[in-house]
């Protein structure tokens, strides 16, 4: 399996299909059956991340998405 990107969220609950599509779209590929989504952190906020989230859903869930070559927050 190839690493295609990483994401952080302020909510540890399971991802919806729509959220998976959103992450894949941001990284430039389509959602496929063999894509694995693993949490990279359990609870974050804007201050810890050092930047605004890439997406905030209507429910208030925030996503920070990083390509494999992007530096992750410390």
PyMOL Python script that loads the backbone (N, CA, C, O; Angstrom):
from pymol import cmd

cmd.read_pdbstr("""\
ATOM      1  N   UNK A   1       0.851  -1.183   0.000  1.00  0.00           N
ATOM      2  CA  UNK A   1       0.000   0.000   0.000  1.00  0.00           C
ATOM      3  C   UNK A   1       0.896   1.245   0.000  1.00  0.00           C
ATOM      4  O   UNK A   1       1.886   1.300   0.729  1.00  0.00           O
ATOM      5  N   UNK A   2       0.555   2.212  -0.794  1.00  0.00           N
ATOM      6  CA  UNK A   2       1.341   3.426  -0.957  1.00  0.00           C
ATOM      7  C   UNK A   2       0.732   4.572  -0.141  1.00  0.00           C
ATOM      8  O   UNK A   2      -0.482   4.774  -0.156  1.00  0.00           O
ATOM      9  N   UNK A   3       1.586   5.321   0.571  1.00  0.00           N
ATOM     10  CA  UNK A   3       1.131   6.487   1.321  1.00  0.00           C
ATOM     11  C   UNK A   3       0.790   7.598   0.333  1.00  0.00           C
ATOM     12  O   UNK A   3       1.624   8.000  -0.477  1.00  0.00           O
ATOM     13  N   UNK A   4      -0.437   8.083   0.410  1.00  0.00           N
ATOM     14  CA  UNK A   4      -0.875   9.138  -0.504  1.00  0.00           C
ATOM     15  C   UNK A   4      -1.061  10.473   0.191  1.00  0.00           C
ATOM     16  O   UNK A   4      -1.227  11.495  -0.474  1.00  0.00           O
ATOM     17  N   UNK A   5      -1.036  10.483   1.505  1.00  0.00           N
ATOM     18  CA  UNK A   5      -1.180  11.714   2.240  1.00  0.00           C
ATOM     19  C   UNK A   5      -1.523  11.428   3.684  1.00  0.00           C
ATOM     20  O   UNK A   5      -1.744  10.283   4.078  1.00  0.00           O
ATOM     21  N   UNK A   6      -1.564  12.492   4.463  1.00  0.00           N
ATOM     22  CA  UNK A   6      -1.935  12.389   5.871  1.00  0.00           C
ATOM     23  C   UNK A   6      -2.941  13.489   6.180  1.00  0.00           C
ATOM     24  O   UNK A   6      -2.967  14.533   5.530  1.00  0.00           O
ATOM     25  N   UNK A   7      -3.750  13.235   7.167  1.00  0.00           N
ATOM     26  CA  UNK A   7      -4.696  14.265   7.568  1.00  0.00           C
ATOM     27  C   UNK A   7      -4.844  14.252   9.076  1.00  0.00           C
ATOM     28  O   UNK A   7      -4.615  13.241   9.739  1.00  0.00           O
ATOM     29  N   UNK A   8      -5.226  15.387   9.587  1.00  0.00           N
ATOM     30  CA  UNK A   8      -5.546  15.533  11.002  1.00  0.00           C
ATOM     31  C   UNK A   8      -6.986  16.017  11.089  1.00  0.00           C
ATOM     32  O   UNK A   8      -7.488  16.673  10.176  1.00  0.00           O
ATOM     33  N   UNK A   9      -7.639  15.693  12.183  1.00  0.00           N
ATOM     34  CA  UNK A   9      -9.000  16.143  12.412  1.00  0.00           C
ATOM     35  C   UNK A   9      -9.172  16.479  13.885  1.00  0.00           C
ATOM     36  O   UNK A   9      -8.482  15.933  14.745  1.00  0.00           O
ATOM     37  N   UNK A  10     -10.095  17.379  14.161  1.00  0.00           N
ATOM     38  CA  UNK A  10     -10.394  17.728  15.549  1.00  0.00           C
ATOM     39  C   UNK A  10     -11.429  16.791  16.150  1.00  0.00           C
ATOM     40  O   UNK A  10     -11.861  16.999  17.284  1.00  0.00           O
ATOM     41  N   UNK A  11     -11.834  15.767  15.412  1.00  0.00           N
ATOM     42  CA  UNK A  11     -12.873  14.830  15.855  1.00  0.00           C
ATOM     43  C   UNK A  11     -12.415  13.408  15.539  1.00  0.00           C
ATOM     44  O   UNK A  11     -12.192  13.083  14.373  1.00  0.00           O
ATOM     45  N   UNK A  12     -12.269  12.551  16.557  1.00  0.00           N
ATOM     46  CA  UNK A  12     -11.756  11.194  16.328  1.00  0.00           C
ATOM     47  C   UNK A  12     -12.773  10.184  15.800  1.00  0.00           C
ATOM     48  O   UNK A  12     -12.421   9.023  15.588  1.00  0.00           O
ATOM     49  N   UNK A  13     -14.009  10.588  15.583  1.00  0.00           N
ATOM     50  CA  UNK A  13     -15.022   9.634  15.123  1.00  0.00           C
ATOM     51  C   UNK A  13     -14.708   9.151  13.701  1.00  0.00           C
ATOM     52  O   UNK A  13     -13.914   9.760  12.983  1.00  0.00           O
ATOM     53  N   UNK A  14     -15.346   8.049  13.315  1.00  0.00           N
ATOM     54  CA  UNK A  14     -15.141   7.478  11.987  1.00  0.00           C
ATOM     55  C   UNK A  14     -15.483   8.493  10.899  1.00  0.00           C
ATOM     56  O   UNK A  14     -16.360   9.340  11.069  1.00  0.00           O
ATOM     57  N   UNK A  15     -14.777   8.389   9.786  1.00  0.00           N
ATOM     58  CA  UNK A  15     -15.027   9.276   8.651  1.00  0.00           C
ATOM     59  C   UNK A  15     -16.250   8.818   7.874  1.00  0.00           C
ATOM     60  O   UNK A  15     -16.480   7.622   7.697  1.00  0.00           O
ATOM     61  N   UNK A  16     -17.019   9.775   7.420  1.00  0.00           N
ATOM     62  CA  UNK A  16     -18.130   9.461   6.529  1.00  0.00           C
ATOM     63  C   UNK A  16     -17.568   9.263   5.119  1.00  0.00           C
ATOM     64  O   UNK A  16     -16.425   9.628   4.847  1.00  0.00           O
ATOM     65  N   UNK A  17     -18.355   8.700   4.249  1.00  0.00           N
ATOM     66  CA  UNK A  17     -17.937   8.523   2.857  1.00  0.00           C
ATOM     67  C   UNK A  17     -17.680   9.887   2.216  1.00  0.00           C
ATOM     68  O   UNK A  17     -16.731  10.042   1.447  1.00  0.00           O
ATOM     69  N   UNK A  18     -18.511  10.865   2.525  1.00  0.00           N
ATOM     70  CA  UNK A  18     -18.330  12.214   1.976  1.00  0.00           C
ATOM     71  C   UNK A  18     -17.004  12.818   2.443  1.00  0.00           C
ATOM     72  O   UNK A  18     -16.319  13.479   1.663  1.00  0.00           O
ATOM     73  N   UNK A  19     -16.641  12.599   3.699  1.00  0.00           N
ATOM     74  CA  UNK A  19     -15.373  13.123   4.203  1.00  0.00           C
ATOM     75  C   UNK A  19     -14.192  12.421   3.535  1.00  0.00           C
ATOM     76  O   UNK A  19     -13.178  13.055   3.245  1.00  0.00           O
ATOM     77  N   UNK A  20     -14.315  11.135   3.293  1.00  0.00           N
ATOM     78  CA  UNK A  20     -13.262  10.406   2.576  1.00  0.00           C
ATOM     79  C   UNK A  20     -13.101  10.955   1.160  1.00  0.00           C
ATOM     80  O   UNK A  20     -11.978  11.125   0.684  1.00  0.00           O
ATOM     81  N   UNK A  21     -14.214  11.233   0.488  1.00  0.00           N
ATOM     82  CA  UNK A  21     -14.159  11.832  -0.853  1.00  0.00           C
ATOM     83  C   UNK A  21     -13.479  13.193  -0.799  1.00  0.00           C
ATOM     84  O   UNK A  21     -12.671  13.515  -1.670  1.00  0.00           O
ATOM     85  N   UNK A  22     -13.792  13.984   0.200  1.00  0.00           N
ATOM     86  CA  UNK A  22     -13.213  15.313   0.362  1.00  0.00           C
ATOM     87  C   UNK A  22     -11.697  15.230   0.502  1.00  0.00           C
ATOM     88  O   UNK A  22     -10.974  15.987  -0.145  1.00  0.00           O
ATOM     89  N   UNK A  23     -11.214  14.326   1.335  1.00  0.00           N
ATOM     90  CA  UNK A  23      -9.778  14.158   1.542  1.00  0.00           C
ATOM     91  C   UNK A  23      -9.101  13.701   0.256  1.00  0.00           C
ATOM     92  O   UNK A  23      -8.067  14.247  -0.128  1.00  0.00           O
ATOM     93  N   UNK A  24      -9.672  12.712  -0.408  1.00  0.00           N
ATOM     94  CA  UNK A  24      -9.105  12.216  -1.668  1.00  0.00           C
ATOM     95  C   UNK A  24      -9.075  13.316  -2.727  1.00  0.00           C
ATOM     96  O   UNK A  24      -8.075  13.477  -3.426  1.00  0.00           O
ATOM     97  N   UNK A  25     -10.152  14.063  -2.846  1.00  0.00           N
ATOM     98  CA  UNK A  25     -10.220  15.156  -3.824  1.00  0.00           C
ATOM     99  C   UNK A  25      -9.119  16.177  -3.543  1.00  0.00           C
ATOM    100  O   UNK A  25      -8.452  16.638  -4.470  1.00  0.00           O
ATOM    101  N   UNK A  26      -8.925  16.528  -2.290  1.00  0.00           N
ATOM    102  CA  UNK A  26      -7.895  17.505  -1.916  1.00  0.00           C
ATOM    103  C   UNK A  26      -6.502  17.006  -2.318  1.00  0.00           C
ATOM    104  O   UNK A  26      -5.649  17.795  -2.726  1.00  0.00           O
ATOM    105  N   UNK A  27      -6.280  15.701  -2.200  1.00  0.00           N
ATOM    106  CA  UNK A  27      -4.984  15.117  -2.534  1.00  0.00           C
ATOM    107  C   UNK A  27      -4.847  14.786  -4.022  1.00  0.00           C
ATOM    108  O   UNK A  27      -3.770  14.401  -4.475  1.00  0.00           O
ATOM    109  N   UNK A  28      -5.938  14.935  -4.781  1.00  0.00           N
ATOM    110  CA  UNK A  28      -5.864  14.785  -6.225  1.00  0.00           C
ATOM    111  C   UNK A  28      -6.093  13.394  -6.776  1.00  0.00           C
ATOM    112  O   UNK A  28      -5.570  13.058  -7.839  1.00  0.00           O
ATOM    113  N   UNK A  29      -6.865  12.579  -6.076  1.00  0.00           N
ATOM    114  CA  UNK A  29      -7.204  11.264  -6.605  1.00  0.00           C
ATOM    115  C   UNK A  29      -8.614  10.884  -6.189  1.00  0.00           C
ATOM    116  O   UNK A  29      -9.219  11.534  -5.336  1.00  0.00           O
ATOM    117  N   UNK A  30      -9.134   9.817  -6.802  1.00  0.00           N
ATOM    118  CA  UNK A  30     -10.487   9.354  -6.509  1.00  0.00           C
ATOM    119  C   UNK A  30     -10.486   8.343  -5.372  1.00  0.00           C
ATOM    120  O   UNK A  30      -9.515   7.610  -5.184  1.00  0.00           O
ATOM    121  N   UNK A  31     -11.557   8.309  -4.628  1.00  0.00           N
ATOM    122  CA  UNK A  31     -11.728   7.325  -3.560  1.00  0.00           C
ATOM    123  C   UNK A  31     -11.860   5.945  -4.183  1.00  0.00           C
ATOM    124  O   UNK A  31     -12.688   5.734  -5.070  1.00  0.00           O
ATOM    125  N   UNK A  32     -11.047   5.011  -3.721  1.00  0.00           N
ATOM    126  CA  UNK A  32     -11.065   3.637  -4.207  1.00  0.00           C
ATOM    127  C   UNK A  32     -11.286   2.705  -3.024  1.00  0.00           C
ATOM    128  O   UNK A  32     -11.118   3.105  -1.872  1.00  0.00           O
ATOM    129  N   UNK A  33     -11.660   1.468  -3.308  1.00  0.00           N
ATOM    130  CA  UNK A  33     -11.943   0.498  -2.255  1.00  0.00           C
ATOM    131  C   UNK A  33     -10.741   0.150  -1.398  1.00  0.00           C
ATOM    132  O   UNK A  33     -10.903  -0.157  -0.217  1.00  0.00           O
ATOM    133  N   UNK A  34      -9.534   0.191  -1.960  1.00  0.00           N
ATOM    134  CA  UNK A  34      -8.359  -0.258  -1.213  1.00  0.00           C
ATOM    135  C   UNK A  34      -7.642   0.865  -0.460  1.00  0.00           C
ATOM    136  O   UNK A  34      -6.528   0.657   0.021  1.00  0.00           O
ATOM    137  N   UNK A  35      -8.245   2.033  -0.348  1.00  0.00           N
ATOM    138  CA  UNK A  35      -7.617   3.138   0.367  1.00  0.00           C
ATOM    139  C   UNK A  35      -7.897   2.991   1.861  1.00  0.00           C
ATOM    140  O   UNK A  35      -9.035   2.777   2.280  1.00  0.00           O
ATOM    141  N   UNK A  36      -6.841   3.109   2.643  1.00  0.00           N
ATOM    142  CA  UNK A  36      -6.923   2.992   4.089  1.00  0.00           C
ATOM    143  C   UNK A  36      -6.854   4.379   4.713  1.00  0.00           C
ATOM    144  O   UNK A  36      -5.990   5.182   4.364  1.00  0.00           O
ATOM    145  N   UNK A  37      -7.755   4.652   5.625  1.00  0.00           N
ATOM    146  CA  UNK A  37      -7.762   5.916   6.360  1.00  0.00           C
ATOM    147  C   UNK A  37      -7.451   5.609   7.815  1.00  0.00           C
ATOM    148  O   UNK A  37      -8.228   4.937   8.494  1.00  0.00           O
ATOM    149  N   UNK A  38      -6.318   6.100   8.291  1.00  0.00           N
ATOM    150  CA  UNK A  38      -5.939   5.911   9.682  1.00  0.00           C
ATOM    151  C   UNK A  38      -5.832   7.269  10.349  1.00  0.00           C
ATOM    152  O   UNK A  38      -5.374   8.225   9.723  1.00  0.00           O
ATOM    153  N   UNK A  39      -6.242   7.377  11.597  1.00  0.00           N
ATOM    154  CA  UNK A  39      -6.093   8.647  12.306  1.00  0.00           C
ATOM    155  C   UNK A  39      -4.622   8.943  12.586  1.00  0.00           C
ATOM    156  O   UNK A  39      -3.865   8.046  12.956  1.00  0.00           O
ATOM    157  N   UNK A  40      -4.219  10.194  12.411  1.00  0.00           N
ATOM    158  CA  UNK A  40      -2.846  10.596  12.704  1.00  0.00           C
ATOM    159  C   UNK A  40      -2.752  11.358  14.021  1.00  0.00           C
ATOM    160  O   UNK A  40      -1.655  11.559  14.542  1.00  0.00           O
ATOM    161  N   UNK A  41      -3.864  11.773  14.549  1.00  0.00           N
ATOM    162  CA  UNK A  41      -3.926  12.440  15.849  1.00  0.00           C
ATOM    163  C   UNK A  41      -5.371  12.378  16.319  1.00  0.00           C
ATOM    164  O   UNK A  41      -6.285  12.232  15.507  1.00  0.00           O
ATOM    165  N   UNK A  42      -5.575  12.485  17.589  1.00  0.00           N
ATOM    166  CA  UNK A  42      -6.932  12.302  18.108  1.00  0.00           C
ATOM    167  C   UNK A  42      -7.711  13.582  18.300  1.00  0.00           C
ATOM    168  O   UNK A  42      -8.919  13.594  18.061  1.00  0.00           O
ATOM    169  N   UNK A  43      -7.082  14.650  18.715  1.00  0.00           N
ATOM    170  CA  UNK A  43      -7.838  15.882  18.957  1.00  0.00           C
ATOM    171  C   UNK A  43      -6.912  17.071  18.781  1.00  0.00           C
ATOM    172  O   UNK A  43      -5.901  17.187  19.473  1.00  0.00           O
ATOM    173  N   UNK A  44      -7.257  17.947  17.863  1.00  0.00           N
ATOM    174  CA  UNK A  44      -6.414  19.094  17.555  1.00  0.00           C
ATOM    175  C   UNK A  44      -7.248  20.344  17.428  1.00  0.00           C
ATOM    176  O   UNK A  44      -8.474  20.295  17.327  1.00  0.00           O
ATOM    177  N   UNK A  45      -6.548  21.477  17.436  1.00  0.00           N
ATOM    178  CA  UNK A  45      -7.223  22.736  17.179  1.00  0.00           C
ATOM    179  C   UNK A  45      -6.318  23.611  16.316  1.00  0.00           C
ATOM    180  O   UNK A  45      -5.171  23.250  16.056  1.00  0.00           O
ATOM    181  N   UNK A  46      -6.817  24.733  15.880  1.00  0.00           N
ATOM    182  CA  UNK A  46      -6.092  25.620  14.976  1.00  0.00           C
ATOM    183  C   UNK A  46      -4.755  26.069  15.550  1.00  0.00           C
ATOM    184  O   UNK A  46      -3.775  26.181  14.813  1.00  0.00           O
ATOM    185  N   UNK A  47      -4.701  26.326  16.842  1.00  0.00           N
ATOM    186  CA  UNK A  47      -3.477  26.822  17.476  1.00  0.00           C
ATOM    187  C   UNK A  47      -2.374  25.768  17.410  1.00  0.00           C
ATOM    188  O   UNK A  47      -1.234  26.091  17.075  1.00  0.00           O
ATOM    189  N   UNK A  48      -2.694  24.525  17.721  1.00  0.00           N
ATOM    190  CA  UNK A  48      -1.697  23.450  17.668  1.00  0.00           C
ATOM    191  C   UNK A  48      -1.212  23.192  16.249  1.00  0.00           C
ATOM    192  O   UNK A  48      -0.046  22.854  16.045  1.00  0.00           O
ATOM    193  N   UNK A  49      -2.083  23.346  15.279  1.00  0.00           N
ATOM    194  CA  UNK A  49      -1.727  23.057  13.895  1.00  0.00           C
ATOM    195  C   UNK A  49      -0.907  24.176  13.264  1.00  0.00           C
ATOM    196  O   UNK A  49      -0.129  23.921  12.345  1.00  0.00           O
ATOM    197  N   UNK A  50      -1.061  25.387  13.731  1.00  0.00           N
ATOM    198  CA  UNK A  50      -0.294  26.497  13.186  1.00  0.00           C
ATOM    199  C   UNK A  50      -0.834  27.057  11.880  1.00  0.00           C
ATOM    200  O   UNK A  50      -0.188  27.899  11.256  1.00  0.00           O
ATOM    201  N   UNK A  51      -1.978  26.613  11.469  1.00  0.00           N
ATOM    202  CA  UNK A  51      -2.618  27.138  10.251  1.00  0.00           C
ATOM    203  C   UNK A  51      -4.116  26.844  10.339  1.00  0.00           C
ATOM    204  O   UNK A  51      -4.565  26.041  11.157  1.00  0.00           O
ATOM    205  N   UNK A  52      -4.858  27.506   9.488  1.00  0.00           N
ATOM    206  CA  UNK A  52      -6.299  27.253   9.429  1.00  0.00           C
ATOM    207  C   UNK A  52      -6.549  25.888   8.804  1.00  0.00           C
ATOM    208  O   UNK A  52      -5.729  25.409   8.022  1.00  0.00           O
ATOM    209  N   UNK A  53      -7.667  25.257   9.137  1.00  0.00           N
ATOM    210  CA  UNK A  53      -7.957  23.960   8.520  1.00  0.00           C
ATOM    211  C   UNK A  53      -8.215  24.101   7.022  1.00  0.00           C
ATOM    212  O   UNK A  53      -8.647  25.151   6.547  1.00  0.00           O
ATOM    213  N   UNK A  54      -7.944  23.032   6.297  1.00  0.00           N
ATOM    214  CA  UNK A  54      -8.227  23.030   4.861  1.00  0.00           C
ATOM    215  C   UNK A  54      -9.725  22.984   4.620  1.00  0.00           C
ATOM    216  O   UNK A  54     -10.227  23.582   3.668  1.00  0.00           O
ATOM    217  N   UNK A  55     -10.442  22.269   5.487  1.00  0.00           N
ATOM    218  CA  UNK A  55     -11.899  22.153   5.365  1.00  0.00           C
ATOM    219  C   UNK A  55     -12.533  22.137   6.753  1.00  0.00           C
ATOM    220  O   UNK A  55     -11.970  21.595   7.704  1.00  0.00           O
ATOM    221  N   UNK A  56     -13.698  22.733   6.846  1.00  0.00           N
ATOM    222  CA  UNK A  56     -14.544  22.624   8.023  1.00  0.00           C
ATOM    223  C   UNK A  56     -15.921  22.206   7.523  1.00  0.00           C
ATOM    224  O   UNK A  56     -16.528  22.899   6.706  1.00  0.00           O
ATOM    225  N   UNK A  57     -16.408  21.077   8.013  1.00  0.00           N
ATOM    226  CA  UNK A  57     -17.708  20.575   7.569  1.00  0.00           C
ATOM    227  C   UNK A  57     -18.833  21.353   8.244  1.00  0.00           C
ATOM    228  O   UNK A  57     -18.599  22.118   9.179  1.00  0.00           O
ATOM    229  N   UNK A  58     -20.043  21.151   7.764  1.00  0.00           N
ATOM    230  CA  UNK A  58     -21.207  21.825   8.357  1.00  0.00           C
ATOM    231  C   UNK A  58     -21.373  21.467   9.827  1.00  0.00           C
ATOM    232  O   UNK A  58     -21.892  22.264  10.608  1.00  0.00           O
ATOM    233  N   UNK A  59     -20.933  20.272  10.206  1.00  0.00           N
ATOM    234  CA  UNK A  59     -21.044  19.847  11.601  1.00  0.00           C
ATOM    235  C   UNK A  59     -19.944  20.435  12.480  1.00  0.00           C
ATOM    236  O   UNK A  59     -19.970  20.271  13.700  1.00  0.00           O
ATOM    237  N   UNK A  60     -18.974  21.121  11.864  1.00  0.00           N
ATOM    238  CA  UNK A  60     -17.886  21.732  12.614  1.00  0.00           C
ATOM    239  C   UNK A  60     -16.617  20.900  12.665  1.00  0.00           C
ATOM    240  O   UNK A  60     -15.638  21.314  13.286  1.00  0.00           O
ATOM    241  N   UNK A  61     -16.612  19.748  12.033  1.00  0.00           N
ATOM    242  CA  UNK A  61     -15.414  18.914  12.000  1.00  0.00           C
ATOM    243  C   UNK A  61     -14.391  19.556  11.072  1.00  0.00           C
ATOM    244  O   UNK A  61     -14.706  19.943   9.946  1.00  0.00           O
ATOM    245  N   UNK A  62     -13.159  19.662  11.567  1.00  0.00           N
ATOM    246  CA  UNK A  62     -12.095  20.322  10.810  1.00  0.00           C
ATOM    247  C   UNK A  62     -11.093  19.297  10.309  1.00  0.00           C
ATOM    248  O   UNK A  62     -10.821  18.292  10.966  1.00  0.00           O
ATOM    249  N   UNK A  63     -10.541  19.577   9.110  1.00  0.00           N
ATOM    250  CA  UNK A  63      -9.532  18.708   8.510  1.00  0.00           C
ATOM    251  C   UNK A  63      -8.340  19.529   8.055  1.00  0.00           C
ATOM    252  O   UNK A  63      -8.487  20.563   7.403  1.00  0.00           O
ATOM    253  N   UNK A  64      -7.163  19.051   8.411  1.00  0.00           N
ATOM    254  CA  UNK A  64      -5.910  19.574   7.915  1.00  0.00           C
ATOM    255  C   UNK A  64      -5.306  18.441   7.096  1.00  0.00           C
ATOM    256  O   UNK A  64      -5.059  17.361   7.631  1.00  0.00           O
ATOM    257  N   UNK A  65      -5.062  18.669   5.805  1.00  0.00           N
ATOM    258  CA  UNK A  65      -4.647  17.611   4.893  1.00  0.00           C
ATOM    259  C   UNK A  65      -3.259  17.927   4.341  1.00  0.00           C
ATOM    260  O   UNK A  65      -2.974  19.051   3.929  1.00  0.00           O
ATOM    261  N   UNK A  66      -2.403  16.903   4.345  1.00  0.00           N
ATOM    262  CA  UNK A  66      -1.017  17.050   3.915  1.00  0.00           C
ATOM    263  C   UNK A  66      -0.673  16.007   2.860  1.00  0.00           C
ATOM    264  O   UNK A  66      -1.014  14.833   2.998  1.00  0.00           O
ATOM    265  N   UNK A  67      -0.003  16.444   1.818  1.00  0.00           N
ATOM    266  CA  UNK A  67       0.519  15.522   0.813  1.00  0.00           C
ATOM    267  C   UNK A  67       1.759  14.837   1.405  1.00  0.00           C
ATOM    268  O   UNK A  67       2.343  15.343   2.363  1.00  0.00           O
ATOM    269  N   UNK A  68       2.164  13.689   0.843  1.00  0.00           N
ATOM    270  CA  UNK A  68       3.308  12.963   1.402  1.00  0.00           C
ATOM    271  C   UNK A  68       4.588  13.782   1.496  1.00  0.00           C
ATOM    272  O   UNK A  68       5.402  13.542   2.388  1.00  0.00           O
ATOM    273  N   UNK A  69       4.785  14.747   0.595  1.00  0.00           N
ATOM    274  CA  UNK A  69       6.018  15.553   0.607  1.00  0.00           C
ATOM    275  C   UNK A  69       5.911  16.811   1.471  1.00  0.00           C
ATOM    276  O   UNK A  69       6.897  17.534   1.616  1.00  0.00           O
ATOM    277  N   UNK A  70       4.752  17.086   2.041  1.00  0.00           N
ATOM    278  CA  UNK A  70       4.585  18.269   2.887  1.00  0.00           C
ATOM    279  C   UNK A  70       5.054  17.988   4.312  1.00  0.00           C
ATOM    280  O   UNK A  70       4.892  16.885   4.834  1.00  0.00           O
ATOM    281  N   UNK A  71       5.630  18.999   4.918  1.00  0.00           N
ATOM    282  CA  UNK A  71       6.093  18.896   6.301  1.00  0.00           C
ATOM    283  C   UNK A  71       4.883  18.910   7.242  1.00  0.00           C
ATOM    284  O   UNK A  71       3.975  19.729   7.097  1.00  0.00           O
ATOM    285  N   UNK A  72       4.890  17.993   8.202  1.00  0.00           N
ATOM    286  CA  UNK A  72       3.808  17.920   9.183  1.00  0.00           C
ATOM    287  C   UNK A  72       4.097  18.848  10.350  1.00  0.00           C
ATOM    288  O   UNK A  72       5.253  19.192  10.598  1.00  0.00           O
ATOM    289  N   UNK A  73       3.060  19.255  11.066  1.00  0.00           N
ATOM    290  CA  UNK A  73       3.289  20.126  12.225  1.00  0.00           C
ATOM    291  C   UNK A  73       4.119  19.406  13.276  1.00  0.00           C
ATOM    292  O   UNK A  73       4.048  18.184  13.413  1.00  0.00           O
ATOM    293  N   UNK A  74       4.895  20.167  14.005  1.00  0.00           N
ATOM    294  CA  UNK A  74       5.769  19.586  15.053  1.00  0.00           C
ATOM    295  C   UNK A  74       4.990  19.177  16.282  1.00  0.00           C
ATOM    296  O   UNK A  74       5.573  18.677  17.244  1.00  0.00           O
TER     297      UNK A  74
END
""", "prot")
cmd.dss("prot")
cmd.show_as("cartoon", "prot")
cmd.util.cbc("prot")
cmd.orient("prot")
